[in-house]
């Protein structure tokens, strides 16, 4: 499930185009009417989401997703932008990941290394027996992690090249292969 940074940057471009769950809310500004009542994420849920995010974008020479508070971001996005069906899929998927990891690995997801979590998520994603809801929640987790990471201060300033706007307009900027991509 860990993706290299170049793939993650490509995903950001797709997501900013609206190809993500909850995009209708981002673009219209309207909260879906059919949301789950009383949906709340506990501190343990936030920590679990942080660890999933860290497995997707781990710490390398730059901070990983956990450093951005990705769990809180995911919880906010699910609560505020997902409709009831999407919210239920997300919650059911998290419960599935918790229970399936314990059943298959014999340990709790929170008690293993980032590498073990990443290996499990990669196996789950590539497993042809994973049902549609399982694949849907994995897609949601990846989308939310990439969106939250690259729109955070850490992602925009330490992973991407950030120039504060409004600023000077340069119509022609030299780009050398391997340079970081500019933040949006």
Backbone as JSON Lines, residues from 0, in Angstrom:
{"i":0,"aa":"X","n":[0.83,-1.18,0.0],"ca":[0.0,0.0,0.0],"c":[0.88,1.24,0.0]}
{"i":1,"aa":"X","n":[2.11,1.12,0.45],"ca":[3.0,2.27,0.4],"c":[3.2,2.64,-1.06]}
{"i":2,"aa":"X","n":[3.08,3.9,-1.34],"ca":[3.27,4.33,-2.71],"c":[4.48,5.25,-2.74]}
{"i":3,"aa":"X","n":[5.18,5.24,-3.86],"ca":[6.3,6.16,-3.9],"c":[5.76,7.56,-4.08]}
{"i":4,"aa":"X","n":[6.57,8.51,-3.79],"ca":[6.12,9.9,-3.76],"c":[5.67,10.39,-5.14]}
{"i":5,"aa":"X","n":[6.3,9.9,-6.19],"ca":[5.89,10.32,-7.54],"c":[4.47,9.85,-7.86]}
{"i":6,"aa":"X","n":[4.16,8.6,-7.48],"ca":[2.81,8.1,-7.7],"c":[1.8,8.89,-6.89]}
{"i":7,"aa":"X","n":[2.19,9.26,-5.68],"ca":[1.31,10.04,-4.82],"c":[1.02,11.4,-5.44]}
{"i":8,"aa":"X","n":[2.04,12.02,-6.01],"ca":[1.84,13.33,-6.64],"c":[0.9,13.22,-7.83]}
{"i":9,"aa":"X","n":[1.04,12.14,-8.6],"ca":[0.13,11.93,-9.73],"c":[-1.3,11.76,-9.23]}
{"i":10,"aa":"X","n":[-1.46,11.09,-8.1],"ca":[-2.79,10.88,-7.53],"c":[-3.41,12.19,-7.09]}
{"i":11,"aa":"X","n":[-2.59,13.11,-6.58],"ca":[-3.11,14.41,-6.16],"c":[-3.77,15.12,-7.33]}
{"i":12,"aa":"X","n":[-3.12,15.07,-8.48],"ca":[-3.68,15.74,-9.65],"c":[-5.04,15.16,-10.01]}
{"i":13,"aa":"X","n":[-5.16,13.84,-9.95],"ca":[-6.44,13.2,-10.23],"c":[-7.49,13.61,-9.21]}
{"i":14,"aa":"X","n":[-7.1,13.61,-7.94],"ca":[-8.07,13.92,-6.89],"c":[-8.52,15.36,-6.96]}
{"i":15,"aa":"X","n":[-7.62,16.25,-7.28],"ca":[-8.01,17.65,-7.38],"c":[-8.99,17.86,-8.53]}
{"i":16,"aa":"X","n":[-9.02,16.91,-9.45],"ca":[-9.98,16.97,-10.54],"c":[-11.34,16.46,-10.13]}
{"i":17,"aa":"X","n":[-11.48,15.97,-8.92],"ca":[-12.78,15.56,-8.42],"c":[-13.04,14.08,-8.47]}
{"i":18,"aa":"X","n":[-12.05,13.27,-8.7],"ca":[-12.26,11.83,-8.83],"c":[-12.17,11.14,-7.47]}
{"i":19,"aa":"X","n":[-12.69,11.75,-6.44],"ca":[-12.62,11.14,-5.12],"c":[-13.99,11.13,-4.47]}
{"i":20,"aa":"X","n":[-14.14,10.27,-3.5],"ca":[-15.38,10.19,-2.76],"c":[-15.54,11.49,-1.98]}
{"i":21,"aa":"X","n":[-16.72,12.05,-1.98],"ca":[-16.97,13.29,-1.26],"c":[-16.66,14.53,-2.08]}
{"i":22,"aa":"X","n":[-16.25,14.36,-3.34],"ca":[-15.89,15.51,-4.16],"c":[-17.07,16.44,-4.4]}
{"i":23,"aa":"X","n":[-18.28,15.88,-4.44],"ca":[-19.45,16.73,-4.68],"c":[-19.59,17.78,-3.58]}
{"i":24,"aa":"X","n":[-19.23,17.44,-2.37],"ca":[-19.32,18.39,-1.27],"c":[-18.24,19.45,-1.39]}
{"i":25,"aa":"X","n":[-17.04,19.03,-1.77],"ca":[-15.95,19.99,-1.91],"c":[-16.29,21.02,-2.97]}
{"i":26,"aa":"X","n":[-16.87,20.58,-4.08],"ca":[-17.15,21.48,-5.18],"c":[-18.44,22.27,-5.02]}
{"i":27,"aa":"X","n":[-19.44,21.7,-4.37],"ca":[-20.71,22.42,-4.23],"c":[-20.84,23.14,-2.9]}
{"i":28,"aa":"X","n":[-20.1,22.69,-1.9],"ca":[-20.19,23.31,-0.58],"c":[-21.38,22.83,0.22]}
{"i":29,"aa":"X","n":[-22.11,21.86,-0.29],"ca":[-23.3,21.36,0.4],"c":[-23.01,20.02,1.06]}
{"i":30,"aa":"X","n":[-23.42,19.88,2.3],"ca":[-23.26,18.62,3.01],"c":[-24.34,17.66,2.56]}
{"i":31,"aa":"X","n":[-23.98,16.39,2.32],"ca":[-25.01,15.42,1.92],"c":[-26.11,15.33,2.98]}
{"i":32,"aa":"X","n":[-27.34,15.14,2.52],"ca":[-28.48,15.09,3.45],"c":[-28.62,13.74,4.12]}
{"i":33,"aa":"X","n":[-28.09,12.7,3.53],"ca":[-28.31,11.35,4.04],"c":[-27.1,10.79,4.79]}
{"i":34,"aa":"X","n":[-26.57,11.59,5.71],"ca":[-25.42,11.14,6.49],"c":[-25.87,10.32,7.69]}
{"i":35,"aa":"X","n":[-24.93,9.5,8.22],"ca":[-25.22,8.73,9.43],"c":[-25.34,9.67,10.62]}
{"i":36,"aa":"X","n":[-26.34,9.43,11.45],"ca":[-26.54,10.25,12.64],"c":[-25.67,9.71,13.76]}
{"i":37,"aa":"X","n":[-24.96,10.59,14.44],"ca":[-24.15,10.19,15.58],"c":[-22.81,9.58,15.23]}
{"i":38,"aa":"X","n":[-22.37,9.7,13.97],"ca":[-21.07,9.16,13.6],"c":[-19.98,9.96,14.3]}
{"i":39,"aa":"X","n":[-19.16,9.27,15.04],"ca":[-18.07,9.92,15.75],"c":[-16.88,8.98,15.78]}
{"i":40,"aa":"X","n":[-15.7,9.51,15.74],"ca":[-14.47,8.72,15.78],"c":[-13.79,8.95,17.12]}
{"i":41,"aa":"X","n":[-13.47,7.86,17.81],"ca":[-12.81,7.93,19.12],"c":[-11.33,8.24,18.92]}
{"i":42,"aa":"X","n":[-10.63,8.61,20.0],"ca":[-9.18,8.8,19.9],"c":[-8.47,7.53,19.4]}
{"i":43,"aa":"X","n":[-8.98,6.36,19.76],"ca":[-8.38,5.11,19.27],"c":[-8.59,4.98,17.75]}
{"i":44,"aa":"X","n":[-9.76,5.4,17.26],"ca":[-10.02,5.38,15.82],"c":[-9.07,6.33,15.08]}
{"i":45,"aa":"X","n":[-8.86,7.51,15.66],"ca":[-7.96,8.5,15.05],"c":[-6.54,7.93,15.0]}
{"i":46,"aa":"X","n":[-6.1,7.3,16.09],"ca":[-4.76,6.7,16.13],"c":[-4.64,5.58,15.09]}
{"i":47,"aa":"X","n":[-5.7,4.79,14.93],"ca":[-5.73,3.73,13.93],"c":[-5.59,4.32,12.52]}
{"i":48,"aa":"X","n":[-6.34,5.39,12.25],"ca":[-6.26,6.06,10.95],"c":[-4.88,6.66,10.73]}
{"i":49,"aa":"X","n":[-4.27,7.21,11.79],"ca":[-2.91,7.73,11.69],"c":[-1.94,6.64,11.23]}
{"i":50,"aa":"X","n":[-2.08,5.46,11.81],"ca":[-1.16,4.36,11.48],"c":[-1.4,3.83,10.07]}
{"i":51,"aa":"X","n":[-2.65,3.81,9.63],"ca":[-2.93,3.42,8.24],"c":[-2.31,4.44,7.29]}
{"i":52,"aa":"X","n":[-2.5,5.72,7.6],"ca":[-1.9,6.79,6.78],"c":[-0.39,6.68,6.72]}
{"i":53,"aa":"X","n":[0.23,6.36,7.85],"ca":[1.69,6.22,7.89],"c":[2.14,5.02,7.06]}
{"i":54,"aa":"X","n":[1.33,3.97,7.0],"ca":[1.66,2.81,6.16],"c":[1.56,3.17,4.68]}
{"i":55,"aa":"X","n":[0.7,4.12,4.34],"ca":[0.53,4.54,2.95],"c":[1.63,5.52,2.53]}
{"i":56,"aa":"X","n":[1.88,6.53,3.36],"ca":[2.97,7.48,3.1],"c":[3.86,7.49,4.34]}
{"i":57,"aa":"X","n":[4.85,6.59,4.36],"ca":[5.71,6.48,5.53],"c":[6.75,7.6,5.62]}
{"i":58,"aa":"X","n":[7.3,7.74,6.8],"ca":[8.38,8.7,7.01],"c":[9.63,8.21,6.29]}
{"i":59,"aa":"X","n":[10.23,9.11,5.52],"ca":[11.51,8.82,4.86],"c":[12.43,9.97,5.21]}
{"i":60,"aa":"X","n":[13.01,10.61,4.21],"ca":[13.79,11.82,4.5],"c":[12.88,13.02,4.76]}
{"i":61,"aa":"X","n":[11.59,12.85,4.51],"ca":[10.58,13.85,4.87],"c":[9.55,13.19,5.79]}
{"i":62,"aa":"X","n":[8.83,13.97,6.57],"ca":[7.84,13.38,7.47],"c":[6.76,12.62,6.71]}
{"i":63,"aa":"X","n":[6.22,11.59,7.35],"ca":[5.15,10.79,6.76],"c":[3.79,11.37,7.07]}
{"i":64,"aa":"X","n":[2.76,10.63,6.7],"ca":[1.38,11.1,6.85],"c":[0.99,11.29,8.31]}
{"i":65,"aa":"X","n":[1.52,10.45,9.19],"ca":[1.16,10.56,10.61],"c":[1.54,11.92,11.18]}
{"i":66,"aa":"X","n":[2.65,12.48,10.71],"ca":[3.12,13.78,11.2],"c":[2.15,14.91,10.87]}
{"i":67,"aa":"X","n":[1.3,14.7,9.87],"ca":[0.35,15.74,9.46],"c":[-0.96,15.68,10.24]}
{"i":68,"aa":"X","n":[-1.11,14.66,11.1],"ca":[-2.39,14.48,11.79],"c":[-3.42,13.92,10.83]}
{"i":69,"aa":"X","n":[-3.0,12.97,10.0],"ca":[-3.86,12.46,8.94],"c":[-5.13,11.79,9.47]}
{"i":70,"aa":"X","n":[-5.06,11.19,10.64],"ca":[-6.24,10.53,11.21],"c":[-7.38,11.52,11.46]}
{"i":71,"aa":"X","n":[-7.04,12.67,12.03],"ca":[-8.07,13.69,12.27],"c":[-8.62,14.22,10.95]}
{"i":72,"aa":"X","n":[-7.75,14.39,9.96],"ca":[-8.2,14.86,8.65],"c":[-9.18,13.86,8.04]}
{"i":73,"aa":"X","n":[-8.82,12.57,8.07],"ca":[-9.71,11.55,7.49],"c":[-11.05,11.54,8.2]}
{"i":74,"aa":"X","n":[-11.03,11.57,9.52],"ca":[-12.28,11.56,10.29],"c":[-13.15,12.76,9.92]}
{"i":75,"aa":"X","n":[-12.55,13.93,9.81],"ca":[-13.3,15.13,9.45],"c":[-13.91,15.0,8.07]}
{"i":76,"aa":"X","n":[-13.12,14.52,7.11],"ca":[-13.62,14.38,5.74],"c":[-14.77,13.38,5.67]}
{"i":77,"aa":"X","n":[-14.64,12.26,6.36],"ca":[-15.7,11.24,6.34],"c":[-16.96,11.8,6.98]}
{"i":78,"aa":"X","n":[-16.82,12.47,8.11],"ca":[-18.0,13.01,8.81],"c":[-18.67,14.13,8.02]}
{"i":79,"aa":"X","n":[-17.87,14.99,7.39],"ca":[-18.43,16.19,6.78],"c":[-18.77,16.07,5.29]}
{"i":80,"aa":"X","n":[-18.13,15.15,4.57],"ca":[-18.32,15.15,3.12],"c":[-18.88,13.87,2.54]}
{"i":81,"aa":"X","n":[-18.87,12.78,3.28],"ca":[-19.37,11.51,2.76],"c":[-20.86,11.37,3.03]}
{"i":82,"aa":"X","n":[-21.57,10.72,2.11],"ca":[-22.99,10.44,2.36],"c":[-23.08,9.2,3.26]}
{"i":83,"aa":"X","n":[-24.26,8.85,3.67],"ca":[-24.46,7.76,4.61],"c":[-23.91,6.43,4.13]}
{"i":84,"aa":"X","n":[-24.11,6.12,2.87],"ca":[-23.62,4.85,2.33],"c":[-22.09,4.82,2.34]}
{"i":85,"aa":"X","n":[-21.46,5.92,1.95],"ca":[-20.0,5.99,1.94],"c":[-19.46,5.92,3.38]}
{"i":86,"aa":"X","n":[-20.13,6.6,4.3],"ca":[-19.71,6.56,5.7],"c":[-19.78,5.14,6.25]}
{"i":87,"aa":"X","n":[-20.87,4.44,5.93],"ca":[-21.03,3.07,6.42],"c":[-19.97,2.15,5.81]}
{"i":88,"aa":"X","n":[-19.67,2.34,4.54],"ca":[-18.62,1.56,3.88],"c":[-17.28,1.8,4.57]}
{"i":89,"aa":"X","n":[-17.0,3.05,4.9],"ca":[-15.74,3.41,5.55],"c":[-15.64,2.77,6.92]}
{"i":90,"aa":"X","n":[-16.66,2.9,7.74],"ca":[-16.66,2.34,9.09],"c":[-16.58,0.81,9.04]}
{"i":91,"aa":"X","n":[-17.37,0.19,8.18],"ca":[-17.33,-1.27,8.03],"c":[-15.94,-1.72,7.57]}
{"i":92,"aa":"X","n":[-15.34,-0.95,6.66],"ca":[-14.01,-1.3,6.16],"c":[-12.95,-1.22,7.24]}
{"i":93,"aa":"X","n":[-13.02,-0.2,8.09],"ca":[-12.06,-0.1,9.2],"c":[-12.22,-1.27,10.15]}
{"i":94,"aa":"X","n":[-13.46,-1.62,10.45],"ca":[-13.7,-2.77,11.34],"c":[-13.19,-4.06,10.71]}
{"i":95,"aa":"X","n":[-13.37,-4.19,9.39],"ca":[-12.88,-5.37,8.68],"c":[-11.35,-5.44,8.77]}
{"i":96,"aa":"X","n":[-10.67,-4.32,8.53],"ca":[-9.21,-4.3,8.57],"c":[-8.71,-4.71,9.96]}
{"i":97,"aa":"X","n":[-9.34,-4.15,11.0],"ca":[-8.94,-4.51,12.37],"c":[-9.08,-6.02,12.61]}
{"i":98,"aa":"X","n":[-10.26,-6.55,12.31],"ca":[-10.53,-7.96,12.62],"c":[-9.76,-8.9,11.69]}
{"i":99,"aa":"X","n":[-9.66,-8.58,10.41],"ca":[-8.95,-9.44,9.48],"c":[-7.46,-9.47,9.78]}
{"i":100,"aa":"X","n":[-6.89,-8.33,10.15],"ca":[-5.47,-8.31,10.49],"c":[-5.2,-9.2,11.7]}
{"i":101,"aa":"X","n":[-6.05,-9.09,12.71],"ca":[-5.87,-9.91,13.92],"c":[-6.02,-11.4,13.59]}
{"i":102,"aa":"X","n":[-6.99,-11.72,12.74],"ca":[-7.22,-13.12,12.38],"c":[-6.08,-13.67,11.53]}
{"i":103,"aa":"X","n":[-5.57,-12.88,10.61],"ca":[-4.54,-13.38,9.71],"c":[-3.13,-13.3,10.29]}
{"i":104,"aa":"X","n":[-2.86,-12.28,11.11],"ca":[-1.51,-12.09,11.63],"c":[-1.36,-12.52,13.09]}
{"i":105,"aa":"X","n":[-2.47,-12.68,13.79],"ca":[-2.41,-13.09,15.19],"c":[-2.0,-11.98,16.14]}
{"i":106,"aa":"X","n":[-1.94,-10.75,15.63],"ca":[-1.55,-9.59,16.44],"c":[-2.51,-8.45,16.14]}
{"i":107,"aa":"X","n":[-2.49,-7.46,16.99],"ca":[-3.28,-6.26,16.77],"c":[-2.54,-5.35,15.79]}
{"i":108,"aa":"X","n":[-3.27,-4.7,14.91],"ca":[-2.71,-3.8,13.89],"c":[-1.81,-2.75,14.52]}
{"i":109,"aa":"X","n":[-2.2,-2.25,15.68],"ca":[-1.46,-1.18,16.34],"c":[-0.16,-1.66,17.0]}
{"i":110,"aa":"X","n":[0.03,-2.97,17.12],"ca":[1.19,-3.51,17.82],"c":[2.3,-3.99,16.89]}
{"i":111,"aa":"X","n":[2.2,-3.73,15.6],"ca":[3.22,-4.21,14.66],"c":[3.92,-3.02,14.0]}
{"i":112,"aa":"X","n":[4.97,-3.31,13.26],"ca":[5.75,-2.25,12.61],"c":[5.02,-1.7,11.38]}
{"i":113,"aa":"X","n":[5.47,-0.55,10.94],"ca":[4.91,0.08,9.73],"c":[5.09,-0.86,8.54]}
{"i":114,"aa":"X","n":[6.22,-1.54,8.47],"ca":[6.48,-2.45,7.36],"c":[5.45,-3.58,7.32]}
{"i":115,"aa":"X","n":[5.11,-4.13,8.49],"ca":[4.12,-5.21,8.56],"c":[2.74,-4.7,8.16]}
{"i":116,"aa":"X","n":[2.4,-3.49,8.58],"ca":[1.11,-2.89,8.22],"c":[1.04,-2.68,6.71]}
{"i":117,"aa":"X","n":[2.13,-2.14,6.16],"ca":[2.18,-1.88,4.73],"c":[2.05,-3.18,3.93]}
{"i":118,"aa":"X","n":[2.76,-4.21,4.37],"ca":[2.69,-5.5,3.68],"c":[1.27,-6.05,3.72]}
{"i":119,"aa":"X","n":[0.59,-5.92,4.86],"ca":[-0.78,-6.4,4.97],"c":[-1.71,-5.62,4.03]}
{"i":120,"aa":"X","n":[-1.6,-4.31,4.04],"ca":[-2.48,-3.49,3.18],"c":[-2.22,-3.77,1.71]}
{"i":121,"aa":"X","n":[-0.95,-3.95,1.34],"ca":[-0.62,-4.3,-0.05],"c":[-1.23,-5.64,-0.43]}
{"i":122,"aa":"X","n":[-1.12,-6.62,0.47],"ca":[-1.69,-7.94,0.19],"c":[-3.2,-7.87,0.07]}
{"i":123,"aa":"X","n":[-3.83,-7.09,0.94],"ca":[-5.27,-6.93,0.91],"c":[-5.71,-6.27,-0.4]}
{"i":124,"aa":"X","n":[-4.95,-5.28,-0.83],"ca":[-5.29,-4.58,-2.06],"c":[-5.15,-5.47,-3.29]}
{"i":125,"aa":"X","n":[-4.12,-6.3,-3.3],"ca":[-3.88,-7.15,-4.47],"c":[-4.65,-8.47,-4.43]}
{"i":126,"aa":"X","n":[-5.26,-8.79,-3.29],"ca":[-6.01,-10.03,-3.14],"c":[-7.29,-9.98,-3.98]}
{"i":127,"aa":"X","n":[-7.44,-10.94,-4.87],"ca":[-8.63,-10.97,-5.72],"c":[-9.88,-11.37,-4.94]}
{"i":128,"aa":"X","n":[-9.7,-11.92,-3.74],"ca":[-10.84,-12.32,-2.92],"c":[-11.4,-11.17,-2.07]}
{"i":129,"aa":"X","n":[-10.7,-10.04,-2.06],"ca":[-11.2,-8.89,-1.32],"c":[-12.46,-8.39,-1.99]}
{"i":130,"aa":"X","n":[-13.54,-8.25,-1.21],"ca":[-14.82,-7.83,-1.79],"c":[-14.79,-6.36,-2.2]}
{"i":131,"aa":"X","n":[-15.86,-5.92,-2.86],"ca":[-15.93,-4.56,-3.37],"c":[-15.86,-3.51,-2.26]}
{"i":132,"aa":"X","n":[-16.5,-3.79,-1.12],"ca":[-16.45,-2.83,-0.02],"c":[-15.03,-2.73,0.53]}
{"i":133,"aa":"X","n":[-14.33,-3.86,0.57],"ca":[-12.94,-3.84,1.03],"c":[-12.06,-3.02,0.12]}
{"i":134,"aa":"X","n":[-12.24,-3.19,-1.18],"ca":[-11.47,-2.41,-2.15],"c":[-11.89,-0.94,-2.09]}
{"i":135,"aa":"X","n":[-13.17,-0.69,-1.85],"ca":[-13.65,0.69,-1.76],"c":[-13.02,1.42,-0.58]}
{"i":136,"aa":"X","n":[-12.96,0.77,0.57],"ca":[-12.38,1.44,1.74],"c":[-10.88,1.64,1.56]}
{"i":137,"aa":"X","n":[-10.2,0.7,0.91],"ca":[-8.77,0.9,0.64],"c":[-8.56,2.1,-0.28]}
{"i":138,"aa":"X","n":[-9.42,2.24,-1.28],"ca":[-9.35,3.41,-2.16],"c":[-9.61,4.7,-1.4]}
{"i":139,"aa":"X","n":[-10.61,4.67,-0.52],"ca":[-10.92,5.85,0.29],"c":[-9.72,6.23,1.16]}
{"i":140,"aa":"X","n":[-9.12,5.23,1.81],"ca":[-7.98,5.48,2.7],"c":[-6.8,6.06,1.93]}
{"i":141,"aa":"X","n":[-6.53,5.53,0.75],"ca":[-5.44,6.07,-0.07],"c":[-5.75,7.49,-0.51]}
{"i":142,"aa":"X","n":[-6.96,7.71,-1.02],"ca":[-7.33,9.05,-1.5],"c":[-7.25,10.07,-0.38]}
{"i":143,"aa":"X","n":[-7.79,9.74,0.77],"ca":[-7.78,10.68,1.89],"c":[-6.37,10.95,2.39]}
{"i":144,"aa":"X","n":[-5.54,9.91,2.41],"ca":[-4.17,10.09,2.87],"c":[-3.4,11.01,1.93]}
{"i":145,"aa":"X","n":[-3.51,10.75,0.64],"ca":[-2.79,11.57,-0.34],"c":[-3.3,13.01,-0.3]}
{"i":146,"aa":"X","n":[-4.61,13.19,-0.29],"ca":[-5.18,14.53,-0.24],"c":[-4.75,15.26,1.03]}
{"i":147,"aa":"X","n":[-4.9,14.61,2.18],"ca":[-4.55,15.24,3.45],"c":[-3.07,15.56,3.55]}
{"i":148,"aa":"X","n":[-2.24,14.66,3.07],"ca":[-0.79,14.87,3.18],"c":[-0.33,16.03,2.31]}
{"i":149,"aa":"X","n":[-0.72,16.03,1.04],"ca":[-0.2,17.04,0.13],"c":[-0.89,18.4,0.26]}
{"i":150,"aa":"X","n":[-1.98,18.48,0.99],"ca":[-2.59,19.79,1.27],"c":[-2.24,20.27,2.66]}
{"i":151,"aa":"X","n":[-1.46,19.5,3.4],"ca":[-1.02,19.93,4.74],"c":[0.21,20.83,4.59]}
{"i":152,"aa":"X","n":[0.53,21.53,5.66],"ca":[1.72,22.38,5.65],"c":[2.98,21.54,5.44]}
{"i":153,"aa":"X","n":[3.05,20.4,6.1],"ca":[4.22,19.54,5.95],"c":[4.37,19.05,4.52]}
{"i":154,"aa":"X","n":[3.29,18.54,3.94],"ca":[3.36,18.04,2.57],"c":[3.68,19.13,1.56]}
{"i":155,"aa":"X","n":[3.08,20.31,1.75],"ca":[3.27,21.39,0.79],"c":[4.64,22.05,0.91]}
{"i":156,"aa":"X","n":[5.2,22.1,2.11],"ca":[6.46,22.82,2.28],"c":[7.68,21.92,2.34]}
{"i":157,"aa":"X","n":[7.51,20.67,2.81],"ca":[8.67,19.8,2.95],"c":[8.76,18.75,1.85]}
{"i":158,"aa":"X","n":[7.65,18.39,1.25],"ca":[7.66,17.41,0.17],"c":[7.58,18.09,-1.19]}
{"i":159,"aa":"X","n":[6.78,19.13,-1.29],"ca":[6.62,19.86,-2.53],"c":[7.39,21.17,-2.44]}
{"i":160,"aa":"X","n":[7.54,21.86,-3.56],"ca":[8.13,23.2,-3.54],"c":[6.98,24.18,-3.35]}
{"i":161,"aa":"X","n":[7.07,24.96,-2.33],"ca":[5.97,25.87,-1.98],"c":[6.42,27.31,-2.14]}
{"i":162,"aa":"X","n":[5.63,28.08,-2.85],"ca":[5.83,29.51,-2.94],"c":[4.53,30.17,-2.52]}
{"i":163,"aa":"X","n":[4.64,31.02,-1.53],"ca":[3.44,31.66,-0.99],"c":[2.78,32.51,-2.06]}
{"i":164,"aa":"X","n":[1.47,32.44,-2.12],"ca":[0.72,33.23,-3.09],"c":[-0.09,34.26,-2.31]}
{"i":165,"aa":"X","n":[-0.31,35.44,-2.76],"ca":[0.15,35.92,-4.04],"c":[1.65,36.22,-3.98]}
{"i":166,"aa":"X","n":[2.25,36.03,-5.07],"ca":[3.69,36.25,-5.15],"c":[4.05,36.66,-6.55]}
{"i":167,"aa":"X","n":[5.31,36.7,-6.79],"ca":[5.81,37.1,-8.09],"c":[5.46,36.03,-9.12]}
{"i":168,"aa":"X","n":[5.08,36.44,-10.31],"ca":[4.76,35.5,-11.38],"c":[5.99,35.32,-12.26]}
{"i":169,"aa":"X","n":[6.43,34.1,-12.38],"ca":[7.51,33.76,-13.3],"c":[6.93,32.84,-14.35]}
{"i":170,"aa":"X","n":[6.91,33.3,-15.58],"ca":[6.29,32.51,-16.63],"c":[7.18,31.37,-17.1]}
{"i":171,"aa":"X","n":[8.45,31.44,-16.83],"ca":[9.35,30.39,-17.29],"c":[10.33,30.05,-16.16]}
{"i":172,"aa":"X","n":[10.13,28.89,-15.58],"ca":[10.98,28.45,-14.48],"c":[11.7,27.19,-14.94]}
{"i":173,"aa":"X","n":[13.0,27.18,-14.77],"ca":[13.77,25.99,-15.14],"c":[13.38,24.83,-14.26]}
{"i":174,"aa":"X","n":[13.25,23.67,-14.89],"ca":[12.96,22.43,-14.17],"c":[14.01,21.41,-14.54]}
{"i":175,"aa":"X","n":[14.62,20.85,-13.52],"ca":[15.61,19.81,-13.75],"c":[15.01,18.48,-13.31]}
{"i":176,"aa":"X","n":[15.22,17.43,-14.08],"ca":[14.7,16.12,-13.68],"c":[15.12,15.78,-12.24]}
{"i":177,"aa":"X","n":[14.14,15.36,-11.44],"ca":[14.4,15.04,-10.05],"c":[14.01,16.16,-9.1]}
{"i":178,"aa":"X","n":[13.75,17.39,-9.63],"ca":[13.3,18.48,-8.77],"c":[11.93,18.15,-8.2]}
{"i":179,"aa":"X","n":[11.64,18.72,-7.05],"ca":[10.32,18.51,-6.45],"c":[9.27,19.26,-7.26]}
{"i":180,"aa":"X","n":[8.06,18.74,-7.23],"ca":[6.92,19.34,-7.91],"c":[6.46,20.55,-7.09]}
{"i":181,"aa":"X","n":[5.88,21.53,-7.75],"ca":[5.37,22.71,-7.05],"c":[4.05,22.38,-6.35]}
{"i":182,"aa":"X","n":[3.85,22.94,-5.17],"ca":[2.6,22.78,-4.42],"c":[1.52,23.56,-5.13]}
{"i":183,"aa":"X","n":[0.28,23.08,-4.99],"ca":[-0.85,23.74,-5.62],"c":[-1.24,24.98,-4.89]}
